[in-house]
Amino acid sequence: MNTMTDARAIAHAIVAAHGLRFGAITSAPISAPNFSSDDLVYRGAKQACTALGFIEIDAECLAHAWRAQTQRLGNFDAALWPDAPEDFGMRPFPPTARDDAFPTCPERLGLYAVLPDAQWVGRIARAGVPTVQLRFKSDDAAAIEREVQTAVEAVQGTGALLFINDHWQVAIVAGAYGIHLGQEDLDALSPDELAQLRASGLRLGVSTHGYAEMVRADKVSPSYIAMGAVYPTTLKKMATAPQGVARLGAYARLLRGYPQVGIGGIDAVRLPEVLATGVGSIAVVRALVTAEDPETTAAQWMTAMSAATVSN
């Protein structure tokens, strides 16, 4: 296949090789999106990735990775989906070996409960859930400080690792285990603020919704990377369509070396196929707080995760 000289032929070859896996119609017409290079592999790959349903920024990112992979290997192989960090312009892996890496956290964070207030954080931590996140939404600075401090105190003696969503400066003062930032929050940090956060010793988790955001997240060498939404979720409006387990598996291969968290619409039935992708943690937002018996539900999830991990 290294004799291919036509971008459209390259595009059709990629779609034929990967269309079924990504749930695309392999016979669908391939359009010509905007191009930033005349390289044939790049142009063919971008057409293919667009046809496979990837949004513009991710199709662009993948297309450059296809070109880099082809140059590195010396030939084009439609069956070989890019998953080498260097082909995406990432720095050498594992990220933990980098001088600017954030502190490490467990490779498998296990069941990861995202919770609305400190009371829930304490309750779920006492139920034995290994990782909890306080996602407290308020414009009241005093309420935020009080809730974060209470959450930090609530997990003491439980063994649970507490991440604070967004409120990183308050989390540093309160002595939380780590913080979690979305892409916009991460982008909003000035270089000095990022340096302050790194110097604090807190772990950093970052949300991502596709290849371009994963590459951006990797630039700061966080402690873990969250990927989603895996399935449809009504919890909040998502900028991207549900990723599905095929994409999640591809993301997990690219990000091997990072602790990985799958999030978004995951329920007990879908749990095994999500864990089969290689991610070491499942985040749940509503599964526990809406359960009739959150403690029992948490125990059932953790048992199912242990069983699925062993079988994988």
C-alpha positions in Angstrom: 0.0 0.0 0.0 3.1 2.3 0.1 2.6 2.8 -3.6 -0.5 4.9 -3.1 -0.2 8.3 -4.8 -3.8 9.5 -4.6 -5.2 11.1 -1.4 -8.7 9.9 -2.2 -7.4 6.3 -2.5 -5.7 6.7 0.9 -8.9 8.0 2.4 -11.0 5.1 1.1 -8.4 2.6 2.4 -8.4 4.1 5.9 -12.2 4.2 6.0 -12.4 0.6 4.7 -10.0 -0.5 7.4 -11.5 1.3 10.4 -15.1 2.2 9.5 -16.8 -0.7 11.2 -14.8 -0.3 14.3 -15.7 3.4 14.7 -19.3 2.8 13.6 -19.1 4.7 10.3 -20.7 3.8 7.0 -17.8 2.6 5.0 -19.5 3.3 1.7 -20.4 6.9 2.6 -19.0 9.6 0.3 -15.8 11.2 1.4 -15.7 15.0 1.3 -12.8 17.3 1.1 -12.4 19.4 4.3 -10.0 22.3 4.8 -6.4 21.3 4.4 -3.2 22.8 6.0 -0.8 20.8 3.9 -0.4 19.3 0.4 1.0 16.1 1.7 -1.0 13.2 0.2 -1.2 11.1 3.3 -2.2 14.0 5.4 -4.9 15.0 3.0 -6.2 11.4 2.6 -6.2 10.8 6.3 -8.0 14.0 7.1 -10.7 13.1 4.6 -11.0 9.7 6.1 -11.1 10.9 9.7 -13.8 13.4 8.8 -15.8 10.6 7.2 -15.3 8.5 10.3 -17.0 11.2 12.4 -14.1 13.0 14.0 -14.6 16.7 14.5 -12.4 19.2 12.6 -9.7 19.7 15.2 -9.4 16.0 15.9 -9.4 15.1 12.2 -6.6 17.6 11.7 -4.6 16.2 14.6 -5.0 12.6 13.4 -4.1 13.6 9.8 -0.8 15.0 10.9 -0.2 11.9 13.0 -0.9 9.7 10.0 1.7 11.7 8.0 4.3 11.5 10.8 3.7 7.8 11.2 4.1 7.2 7.5 7.3 9.2 7.4 8.7 7.4 10.5 7.9 3.9 9.2 8.8 4.6 5.5 5.4 3.5 4.2 1.7 4.0 4.5 -0.3 1.3 6.1 -4.1 1.9 6.2 -4.6 -0.8 8.9 -2.2 0.9 11.4 -4.2 3.5 13.3 -1.7 6.0 14.8 -1.1 5.5 18.5 2.6 6.5 19.0 3.0 9.7 21.1 5.8 11.0 18.9 3.6 10.9 15.8 1.3 13.4 17.6 4.1 15.7 18.5 4.1 14.7 22.2 7.2 14.7 24.3 8.9 11.4 25.2 6.8 8.9 27.3 6.4 8.0 30.1 5.3 11.4 31.2 6.4 10.7 34.8 10.0 10.9 33.6 9.7 14.5 32.5 11.2 17.3 34.7 7.9 19.2 34.7 5.6 16.3 35.4 3.0 16.7 38.1 3.2 14.3 41.0 2.1 10.8 40.3 -1.1 9.2 41.4 -2.1 5.5 41.3 -2.2 4.0 37.8 -5.7 2.6 38.6 -7.8 5.2 40.5 -10.6 2.7 40.6 -14.2 3.9 41.1 -14.1 7.7 40.9 -17.1 9.4 42.4 -17.8 13.0 41.3 -19.8 14.6 44.1 -21.8 17.8 44.6 -20.8 18.8 48.2 -18.6 17.9 51.1 -21.3 15.9 52.9 -21.5 13.6 49.9 -17.7 13.4 49.7 -17.5 12.2 53.3 -20.3 9.7 52.9 -18.9 8.1 49.8 -15.3 8.1 51.1 -16.5 6.3 54.2 -18.2 3.7 51.9 -14.7 2.8 50.7 -14.7 4.5 47.3 -11.0 5.0 46.5 -11.2 8.3 44.6 -13.6 11.2 45.1 -14.0 14.6 43.5 -15.7 17.6 45.0 -17.5 19.4 42.1 -19.0 22.3 44.1 -20.7 25.0 42.0 -21.0 28.4 43.6 -20.0 32.0 43.1 -19.7 32.5 46.9 -16.0 32.5 47.7 -16.6 31.9 51.4 -18.9 29.0 50.6 -16.3 27.5 48.3 -13.6 27.7 50.9 -15.8 26.2 53.6 -16.9 23.3 51.3 -13.4 22.5 50.2 -12.0 22.6 53.7 -14.9 20.4 55.0 -14.3 17.9 52.1 -10.6 17.7 53.0 -11.5 17.0 56.6 -14.2 14.5 55.6 -11.8 12.1 53.8 -9.3 12.0 56.6 -8.8 8.4 57.8 -10.8 6.9 54.9 -8.0 6.3 52.5 -9.9 8.1 49.7 -8.0 10.4 47.4 -9.8 13.8 47.1 -9.6 15.9 44.0 -11.2 19.4 43.9 -12.8 20.5 40.7 -11.7 24.0 39.5 -11.0 25.7 42.8 -7.3 25.1 42.7 -6.1 28.0 44.8 -8.5 27.1 47.6 -7.5 23.4 47.2 -3.8 24.2 47.8 -4.6 26.1 51.0 -6.9 23.4 52.3 -4.3 20.6 51.6 -6.3 18.5 49.1 -4.7 15.5 47.4 -5.3 17.0 43.9 -7.3 19.2 41.6 -9.2 18.5 38.4 -9.4 21.0 35.6 -11.4 21.2 32.4 -9.7 22.3 29.2 -11.0 25.9 29.4 -9.8 26.1 33.0 -6.4 24.8 32.1 -6.1 27.1 29.2 -7.0 30.1 31.4 -4.0 29.5 33.7 -1.2 32.0 33.2 2.4 30.5 33.1 2.9 31.8 36.6 -0.3 30.2 37.9 0.6 26.9 36.3 4.0 27.1 37.9 2.3 27.9 41.3 0.1 24.9 40.9 3.0 22.6 39.9 5.0 23.8 42.9 2.2 23.1 45.3 2.7 19.4 45.0 -1.0 18.7 44.2 -1.9 16.1 41.6 -3.5 17.4 38.5 -6.2 15.7 36.5 -7.4 17.1 33.2 -10.6 16.5 31.2 -10.3 15.7 27.5 -12.9 15.1 24.7 -10.7 14.0 21.8 -7.2 13.8 20.3 -6.6 17.6 20.1 -7.4 18.1 23.7 -5.4 15.1 24.8 -2.3 16.5 23.0 -2.9 19.9 24.7 -3.3 18.2 28.1 -0.1 16.3 27.6 1.8 19.5 27.3 1.6 20.1 31.0 2.3 16.5 32.0 -0.7 16.1 34.4 -1.1 13.3 36.9 -4.0 11.7 35.1 -6.1 12.3 32.0 -9.9 11.8 31.9 -11.6 10.9 28.6 -15.2 11.3 27.6 -18.0 11.5 27.3 -17.9 7.8 26.5 -21.7 7.4 26.1 -24.6 9.9 25.8 -25.2 11.9 29.0 -27.9 14.3 29.9 -25.9 15.7 32.9 -24.6 18.6 30.9 -24.3 19.8 27.3 -21.2 18.3 25.7 -19.3 20.1 22.9 -18.5 16.7 21.3 -20.6 13.7 20.4 -20.3 10.6 22.6 -16.9 9.0 22.0 -17.8 5.3 22.2 -15.5 2.5 23.4 -13.7 2.2 20.1 -12.4 5.7 20.3 -11.8 5.3 24.1 -9.6 2.2 23.3 -7.6 4.2 20.8 -7.2 7.0 23.2 -6.0 4.6 25.9 -3.4 3.2 23.6 -2.0 6.6 22.8 -2.0 7.7 26.5 -0.5 4.5 27.9 1.8 5.7 30.7 -0.9 8.0 32.1 -3.5 6.9 34.7 -6.7 7.1 32.6 -10.3 7.8 33.7 -13.3 7.1 31.5 -16.3 9.3 32.2 -19.8 9.9 30.7 -22.9 7.8 30.7 -21.2 4.7 32.1 -23.5 2.3 33.9 -23.1 -1.2 35.4 -24.0 -2.9 32.1 -21.4 -0.9 30.1 -18.7 -1.2 32.8 -16.9 -4.3 31.4 -16.6 -3.0 27.9 -15.2 0.3 29.2 -12.6 -1.4 31.4 -11.7 -3.7 28.5 -10.2 -0.6 26.7 -7.5 -0.5 29.4 -8.6 2.5 31.4 -7.9 2.1 35.0 -10.7 4.2 36.4 -14.4 4.8 35.9 -15.9 8.1 36.9 -19.6 8.3 37.9 -21.5 11.5 38.6 -25.1 10.4 39.3 -24.9 6.6 39.8 -24.2 7.0 43.5 -26.0 10.2 44.5 -29.3 9.1 42.9 -29.1 5.5 44.2 -31.6 4.4 46.9 -28.7 2.9 48.8 -25.4 4.7 47.7 -23.2 2.5 50.0 -24.5 -0.7 48.6 -24.4 0.6 45.1 -20.8 1.7 45.5 -19.8 -1.8 46.8 -21.5 -3.4 43.8 -19.6 -1.2 41.4 -16.3 -1.8 43.1 -16.9 -5.6 43.1 -17.8 -5.5 39.4 -14.7 -3.4 38.6 -12.5 -5.9 40.4 -14.0 -8.8 38.6 -13.7 -7.1 35.2 -10.1 -6.0 35.8 -9.1 -9.6 36.7 -10.8 -11.0 33.6 -9.0 -8.5 31.4 
